[in-house]
Amino acid sequence: MGWVNKMITIDMNKAKIIAHDARRASRNAAFAPLDIKATIPAESAAAEEARAVIRDADAALQVRMDAASTADELKALMPNLAK
């Protein structure tokens, strides 16, 4: 009966660290094909423009993750990592 009226609490700091790690992994995966194109002179400008779009979206997601105050808010941002 030790569990009566006990709530599971989520450590939001640790949850945010996990979410940011997933965000970084997603960003790095998106950068991978562009890293190769950036070394090809004819494709480097377009690759850098695409990288800038990814960086801007990642920065916005980082701000939203930092602002999340509940696990549900943080979890709602996670599908964005697949894009």
N, CA, C and O atoms as CSV, one atom per row, in Angstrom:
chain,resi,resn,atom,element,x,y,z
A,1,MET,N,N,0.817,-1.212,0.000
A,1,MET,CA,C,0.000,0.000,0.000
A,1,MET,C,C,0.855,1.268,0.000
A,1,MET,O,O,0.342,2.367,0.209
A,2,GLY,N,N,2.129,1.116,-0.229
A,2,GLY,CA,C,3.011,2.267,-0.242
A,2,GLY,C,C,2.789,3.189,-1.431
A,2,GLY,O,O,3.291,4.313,-1.437
A,3,TRP,N,N,2.045,2.736,-2.439
A,3,TRP,CA,C,1.842,3.534,-3.643
A,3,TRP,C,C,0.569,4.367,-3.620
A,3,TRP,O,O,0.306,5.108,-4.567
A,4,VAL,N,N,-0.202,4.268,-2.594
A,4,VAL,CA,C,-1.449,5.021,-2.520
A,4,VAL,C,C,-1.133,6.509,-2.493
A,4,VAL,O,O,-0.328,6.976,-1.687
A,5,ASN,N,N,-1.784,7.243,-3.394
A,5,ASN,CA,C,-1.636,8.693,-3.501
A,5,ASN,C,C,-0.208,9.130,-3.834
A,5,ASN,O,O,0.184,10.251,-3.508
A,6,LYS,N,N,0.559,8.276,-4.468
A,6,LYS,CA,C,1.911,8.644,-4.892
A,6,LYS,C,C,1.861,8.998,-6.376
A,6,LYS,O,O,1.218,8.310,-7.170
A,7,MET,N,N,2.534,10.059,-6.730
A,7,MET,CA,C,2.591,10.501,-8.116
A,7,MET,C,C,4.003,10.262,-8.648
A,7,MET,O,O,4.993,10.421,-7.933
A,8,ILE,N,N,4.065,9.890,-9.881
A,8,ILE,CA,C,5.363,9.787,-10.540
A,8,ILE,C,C,5.710,11.185,-11.023
A,8,ILE,O,O,4.913,11.827,-11.708
A,9,THR,N,N,6.885,11.650,-10.672
A,9,THR,CA,C,7.302,12.974,-11.123
A,9,THR,C,C,8.377,12.825,-12.186
A,9,THR,O,O,9.217,11.927,-12.127
A,10,ILE,N,N,8.332,13.705,-13.135
A,10,ILE,CA,C,9.298,13.706,-14.226
A,10,ILE,C,C,10.284,14.830,-13.984
A,10,ILE,O,O,9.898,15.979,-13.768
A,11,ASP,N,N,11.549,14.489,-14.023
A,11,ASP,CA,C,12.601,15.485,-13.890
A,11,ASP,C,C,12.707,16.215,-15.229
A,11,ASP,O,O,13.275,15.689,-16.186
A,12,MET,N,N,12.163,17.418,-15.291
A,12,MET,CA,C,12.115,18.160,-16.552
A,12,MET,C,C,13.511,18.511,-17.065
A,12,MET,O,O,13.725,18.569,-18.276
A,13,ASN,N,N,14.446,18.740,-16.173
A,13,ASN,CA,C,15.806,19.047,-16.640
A,13,ASN,C,C,16.385,17.853,-17.391
A,13,ASN,O,O,16.978,18.012,-18.458
A,14,LYS,N,N,16.211,16.658,-16.833
A,14,LYS,CA,C,16.710,15.459,-17.511
A,14,LYS,C,C,15.922,15.196,-18.789
A,14,LYS,O,O,16.493,14.788,-19.800
A,15,ALA,N,N,14.617,15.427,-18.746
A,15,ALA,CA,C,13.783,15.228,-19.936
A,15,ALA,C,C,14.216,16.167,-21.060
A,15,ALA,O,O,14.242,15.773,-22.226
A,16,LYS,N,N,14.550,17.387,-20.715
A,16,LYS,CA,C,15.004,18.347,-21.727
A,16,LYS,C,C,16.358,17.947,-22.293
A,16,LYS,O,O,16.611,18.129,-23.484
A,17,ILE,N,N,17.227,17.405,-21.453
A,17,ILE,CA,C,18.527,16.941,-21.946
A,17,ILE,C,C,18.322,15.827,-22.969
A,17,ILE,O,O,18.964,15.818,-24.020
A,18,ILE,N,N,17.430,14.894,-22.662
A,18,ILE,CA,C,17.124,13.795,-23.585
A,18,ILE,C,C,16.524,14.345,-24.879
A,18,ILE,O,O,16.906,13.921,-25.970
A,19,ALA,N,N,15.592,15.282,-24.761
A,19,ALA,CA,C,14.952,15.866,-25.946
A,19,ALA,C,C,15.965,16.618,-26.804
A,19,ALA,O,O,15.940,16.521,-28.031
A,20,HIS,N,N,16.856,17.366,-26.158
A,20,HIS,CA,C,17.868,18.105,-26.919
A,20,HIS,C,C,18.857,17.158,-27.594
A,20,HIS,O,O,19.319,17.430,-28.702
A,21,ASP,N,N,19.182,16.051,-26.934
A,21,ASP,CA,C,20.054,15.056,-27.573
A,21,ASP,C,C,19.385,14.501,-28.833
A,21,ASP,O,O,20.036,14.331,-29.864
A,22,ALA,N,N,18.084,14.222,-28.743
A,22,ALA,CA,C,17.339,13.722,-29.908
A,22,ALA,C,C,17.270,14.792,-30.997
A,22,ALA,O,O,17.370,14.485,-32.185
A,23,ARG,N,N,17.100,16.048,-30.587
A,23,ARG,CA,C,17.060,17.161,-31.547
A,23,ARG,C,C,18.385,17.271,-32.282
A,23,ARG,O,O,18.418,17.430,-33.502
A,24,ARG,N,N,19.473,17.185,-31.537
A,24,ARG,CA,C,20.800,17.287,-32.159
A,24,ARG,C,C,21.059,16.127,-33.123
A,24,ARG,O,O,21.620,16.321,-34.202
A,25,ALA,N,N,20.647,14.926,-32.725
A,25,ALA,CA,C,20.834,13.761,-33.598
A,25,ALA,C,C,20.048,13.931,-34.894
A,25,ALA,O,O,20.535,13.594,-35.973
A,26,SER,N,N,18.838,14.453,-34.782
A,26,SER,CA,C,18.006,14.689,-35.960
A,26,SER,C,C,18.635,15.750,-36.866
A,26,SER,O,O,18.656,15.601,-38.088
A,27,ARG,N,N,19.140,16.807,-36.263
A,27,ARG,CA,C,19.802,17.870,-37.030
A,27,ARG,C,C,21.037,17.332,-37.738
A,27,ARG,O,O,21.266,17.629,-38.910
A,28,ASN,N,N,21.827,16.546,-37.030
A,28,ASN,CA,C,23.048,15.988,-37.627
A,28,ASN,C,C,22.728,15.054,-38.789
A,28,ASN,O,O,23.444,15.037,-39.791
A,29,ALA,N,N,21.659,14.280,-38.658
A,29,ALA,CA,C,21.247,13.389,-39.751
A,29,ALA,C,C,20.809,14.202,-40.968
A,29,ALA,O,O,21.069,13.815,-42.107
A,30,ALA,N,N,20.145,15.326,-40.722
A,30,ALA,CA,C,19.711,16.179,-41.829
A,30,ALA,C,C,20.902,16.866,-42.500
A,30,ALA,O,O,20.884,17.117,-43.705
A,31,PHE,N,N,21.924,17.163,-41.719
A,31,PHE,CA,C,23.126,17.802,-42.257
A,31,PHE,C,C,23.986,16.846,-43.082
A,31,PHE,O,O,24.672,17.284,-44.006
A,32,ALA,N,N,23.964,15.569,-42.772
A,32,ALA,CA,C,24.899,14.598,-43.364
A,32,ALA,C,C,24.987,14.665,-44.892
A,32,ALA,O,O,26.090,14.785,-45.425
A,33,PRO,N,N,23.863,14.592,-45.612
A,33,PRO,CA,C,24.003,14.646,-47.076
A,33,PRO,C,C,24.470,16.017,-47.573
A,33,PRO,O,O,25.083,16.123,-48.635
A,34,LEU,N,N,24.180,17.047,-46.808
A,34,LEU,CA,C,24.593,18.393,-47.212
A,34,LEU,C,C,26.076,18.623,-46.958
A,34,LEU,O,O,26.703,19.439,-47.633
A,35,ASP,N,N,26.639,17.911,-45.990
A,35,ASP,CA,C,28.071,18.027,-45.724
A,35,ASP,C,C,28.867,17.601,-46.952
A,35,ASP,O,O,29.882,18.211,-47.290
A,36,ILE,N,N,28.403,16.565,-47.604
A,36,ILE,CA,C,29.081,16.085,-48.815
A,36,ILE,C,C,28.897,17.087,-49.951
A,36,ILE,O,O,29.851,17.421,-50.653
A,37,LYS,N,N,27.666,17.563,-50.126
A,37,LYS,CA,C,27.403,18.517,-51.206
A,37,LYS,C,C,28.151,19.826,-51.012
A,37,LYS,O,O,28.501,20.495,-51.985
A,38,ALA,N,N,28.396,20.192,-49.767
A,38,ALA,CA,C,29.108,21.443,-49.484
A,38,ALA,C,C,30.548,21.397,-49.982
A,38,ALA,O,O,31.176,22.440,-50.165
A,39,THR,N,N,31.070,20.197,-50.201
A,39,THR,CA,C,32.447,20.073,-50.697
A,39,THR,C,C,32.526,20.082,-52.217
A,39,THR,O,O,33.620,20.104,-52.783
A,40,ILE,N,N,31.375,20.065,-52.881
A,40,ILE,CA,C,31.328,20.091,-54.344
A,40,ILE,C,C,31.081,21.540,-54.766
A,40,ILE,O,O,30.017,22.090,-54.484
A,41,PRO,N,N,32.040,22.156,-55.431
A,41,PRO,CA,C,31.913,23.587,-55.743
A,41,PRO,C,C,30.590,23.973,-56.411
A,41,PRO,O,O,30.017,25.010,-56.075
A,42,ALA,N,N,30.102,23.171,-57.336
A,42,ALA,CA,C,28.874,23.514,-58.050
A,42,ALA,C,C,27.634,23.403,-57.158
A,42,ALA,O,O,26.591,23.972,-57.479
A,43,GLU,N,N,27.738,22.679,-56.049
A,43,GLU,CA,C,26.584,22.463,-55.181
A,43,GLU,C,C,26.724,23.120,-53.809
A,43,GLU,O,O,25.803,23.056,-52.995
A,44,SER,N,N,27.853,23.741,-53.555
A,44,SER,CA,C,28.117,24.248,-52.208
A,44,SER,C,C,27.182,25.381,-51.784
A,44,SER,O,O,26.772,25.432,-50.624
A,45,ALA,N,N,26.840,26.283,-52.692
A,45,ALA,CA,C,25.956,27.396,-52.328
A,45,ALA,C,C,24.573,26.892,-51.957
A,45,ALA,O,O,23.995,27.327,-50.960
A,46,ALA,N,N,24.041,25.976,-52.754
A,46,ALA,CA,C,22.714,25.421,-52.457
A,46,ALA,C,C,22.744,24.610,-51.168
A,46,ALA,O,O,21.794,24.645,-50.386
A,47,ALA,N,N,23.829,23.883,-50.946
A,47,ALA,CA,C,23.956,23.088,-49.723
A,47,ALA,C,C,23.991,24.003,-48.503
A,47,ALA,O,O,23.372,23.706,-47.482
A,48,GLU,N,N,24.707,25.101,-48.609
A,48,GLU,CA,C,24.785,26.020,-47.473
A,48,GLU,C,C,23.442,26.694,-47.202
A,48,GLU,O,O,23.096,26.938,-46.047
A,49,GLU,N,N,22.695,26.992,-48.241
A,49,GLU,CA,C,21.352,27.558,-48.054
A,49,GLU,C,C,20.449,26.546,-47.352
A,49,GLU,O,O,19.692,26.911,-46.453
A,50,ALA,N,N,20.523,25.287,-47.754
A,50,ALA,CA,C,19.715,24.242,-47.111
A,50,ALA,C,C,20.141,24.052,-45.659
A,50,ALA,O,O,19.301,23.838,-44.785
A,51,ARG,N,N,21.434,24.131,-45.405
A,51,ARG,CA,C,21.928,24.011,-44.027
A,51,ARG,C,C,21.415,25.164,-43.167
A,51,ARG,O,O,21.096,24.969,-41.994
A,52,ALA,N,N,21.335,26.366,-43.746
A,52,ALA,CA,C,20.830,27.526,-42.997
A,52,ALA,C,C,19.367,27.326,-42.608
A,52,ALA,O,O,18.958,27.689,-41.505
A,53,VAL,N,N,18.585,26.752,-43.510
A,53,VAL,CA,C,17.172,26.464,-43.211
A,53,VAL,C,C,17.084,25.474,-42.050
A,53,VAL,O,O,16.282,25.652,-41.133
A,54,ILE,N,N,17.911,24.435,-42.097
A,54,ILE,CA,C,17.920,23.437,-41.019
A,54,ILE,C,C,18.348,24.082,-39.704
A,54,ILE,O,O,17.736,23.835,-38.665
A,55,ARG,N,N,19.392,24.907,-39.742
A,55,ARG,CA,C,19.861,25.575,-38.520
A,55,ARG,C,C,18.783,26.471,-37.924
A,55,ARG,O,O,18.593,26.485,-36.708
A,56,ASP,N,N,18.073,27.223,-38.772
A,56,ASP,CA,C,17.017,28.114,-38.280
A,56,ASP,C,C,15.883,27.320,-37.633
A,56,ASP,O,O,15.399,27.683,-36.561
A,57,ALA,N,N,15.462,26.238,-38.286
A,57,ALA,CA,C,14.387,25.404,-37.728
A,57,ALA,C,C,14.842,24.763,-36.422
A,57,ALA,O,O,14.064,24.668,-35.473
A,58,ASP,N,N,16.091,24.324,-36.367
A,58,ASP,CA,C,16.621,23.703,-35.159
A,58,ASP,C,C,16.694,24.710,-34.016
A,58,ASP,O,O,16.379,24.376,-32.874
A,59,ALA,N,N,17.103,25.926,-34.313
A,59,ALA,CA,C,17.190,26.963,-33.280
A,59,ALA,C,C,15.803,27.280,-32.716
A,59,ALA,O,O,15.647,27.470,-31.510
A,60,ALA,N,N,14.803,27.336,-33.589
A,60,ALA,CA,C,13.435,27.598,-33.127
A,60,ALA,C,C,12.925,26.447,-32.260
A,60,ALA,O,O,12.268,26.676,-31.245
A,61,LEU,N,N,13.225,25.222,-32.659
A,61,LEU,CA,C,12.815,24.060,-31.868
A,61,LEU,C,C,13.513,24.068,-30.516
A,61,LEU,O,O,12.899,23.735,-29.502
A,62,GLN,N,N,14.778,24.442,-30.488
A,62,GLN,CA,C,15.515,24.512,-29.230
A,62,GLN,C,C,14.854,25.496,-28.269
A,62,GLN,O,O,14.722,25.207,-27.080
A,63,VAL,N,N,14.442,26.642,-28.772
A,63,VAL,CA,C,13.779,27.641,-27.929
A,63,VAL,C,C,12.464,27.089,-27.376
A,63,VAL,O,O,12.156,27.265,-26.198
A,64,ARG,N,N,11.688,26.417,-28.242
A,64,ARG,CA,C,10.416,25.846,-27.782
A,64,ARG,C,C,10.643,24.745,-26.753
A,64,ARG,O,O,9.879,24.631,-25.795
A,65,MET,N,N,11.674,23.939,-26.935
A,65,MET,CA,C,11.976,22.891,-25.954
A,65,MET,C,C,12.396,23.499,-24.621
A,65,MET,O,O,11.974,23.036,-23.561
A,66,ASP,N,N,13.218,24.522,-24.677
A,66,ASP,CA,C,13.647,25.181,-23.442
A,66,ASP,C,C,12.467,25.807,-22.703
A,66,ASP,O,O,12.465,25.871,-21.474
A,67,ALA,N,N,11.472,26.266,-23.445
A,67,ALA,CA,C,10.315,26.921,-22.833
A,67,ALA,C,C,9.277,25.937,-22.311
A,67,ALA,O,O,8.386,26.326,-21.556
A,68,ALA,N,N,9.376,24.674,-22.697
A,68,ALA,CA,C,8.392,23.680,-22.263
A,68,ALA,C,C,8.429,23.557,-20.741
A,68,ALA,O,O,9.498,23.446,-20.141
A,69,SER,N,N,7.251,23.580,-20.132
A,69,SER,CA,C,7.195,23.491,-18.675
A,69,SER,C,C,6.598,22.171,-18.191
A,69,SER,O,O,6.617,21.873,-16.997
A,70,THR,N,N,6.070,21.387,-19.122
A,70,THR,CA,C,5.518,20.085,-18.746
A,70,THR,C,C,6.049,19.020,-19.699
A,70,THR,O,O,6.508,19.316,-20.802
A,71,ALA,N,N,5.973,17.790,-19.248
A,71,ALA,CA,C,6.405,16.669,-20.084
A,71,ALA,C,C,5.549,16.581,-21.344
A,71,ALA,O,O,6.058,16.254,-22.416
A,72,ASP,N,N,4.257,16.869,-21.225
A,72,ASP,CA,C,3.374,16.818,-22.394
A,72,ASP,C,C,3.769,17.853,-23.437
A,72,ASP,O,O,3.740,17.567,-24.634
A,73,GLU,N,N,4.136,19.049,-22.997
A,73,GLU,CA,C,4.587,20.084,-23.939
A,73,GLU,C,C,5.858,19.628,-24.652
A,73,GLU,O,O,5.995,19.799,-25.863
A,74,LEU,N,N,6.776,19.052,-23.897
A,74,LEU,CA,C,8.025,18.577,-24.477
A,74,LEU,C,C,7.772,17.415,-25.442
A,74,LEU,O,O,8.361,17.354,-26.521
A,75,LYS,N,N,6.902,16.509,-25.046
A,75,LYS,CA,C,6.579,15.360,-25.878
A,75,LYS,C,C,5.910,15.796,-27.190
A,75,LYS,O,O,6.132,15.190,-28.239
A,76,ALA,N,N,5.102,16.839,-27.120
A,76,ALA,CA,C,4.419,17.333,-28.329
A,76,ALA,C,C,5.418,17.862,-29.358
A,76,ALA,O,O,5.114,17.883,-30.551
A,77,LEU,N,N,6.585,18.282,-28.926
A,77,LEU,CA,C,7.607,18.789,-29.834
A,77,LEU,C,C,8.407,17.665,-30.494
A,77,LEU,O,O,9.046,17.879,-31.524
A,78,MET,N,N,8.374,16.506,-29.921
A,78,MET,CA,C,9.197,15.402,-30.416
A,78,MET,C,C,8.870,14.964,-31.847
A,78,MET,O,O,9.799,14.618,-32.577
A,79,PRO,N,N,7.595,14.957,-32.300
A,79,PRO,CA,C,7.345,14.583,-33.699
A,79,PRO,C,C,8.050,15.502,-34.681
A,79,PRO,O,O,8.336,15.098,-35.809
A,80,ASN,N,N,8.335,16.729,-34.271
A,80,ASN,CA,C,9.035,17.669,-35.143
A,80,ASN,C,C,10.435,17.182,-35.495
A,80,ASN,O,O,11.018,17.635,-36.480
A,81,LEU,N,N,10.969,16.279,-34.715
A,81,LEU,CA,C,12.325,15.793,-34.960
A,81,LEU,C,C,12.392,14.886,-36.175
A,81,LEU,O,O,13.459,14.724,-36.767
A,82,ALA,N,N,11.280,14.299,-36.552
A,82,ALA,CA,C,11.285,13.387,-37.693
A,82,ALA,C,C,11.313,14.146,-39.013
A,82,ALA,O,O,11.599,13.556,-40.055
A,83,LYS,N,N,11.027,15.420,-38.987
A,83,LYS,CA,C,10.944,16.204,-40.223
A,83,LYS,C,C,12.300,16.661,-40.687
A,83,LYS,O,O,12.408,17.332,-41.713
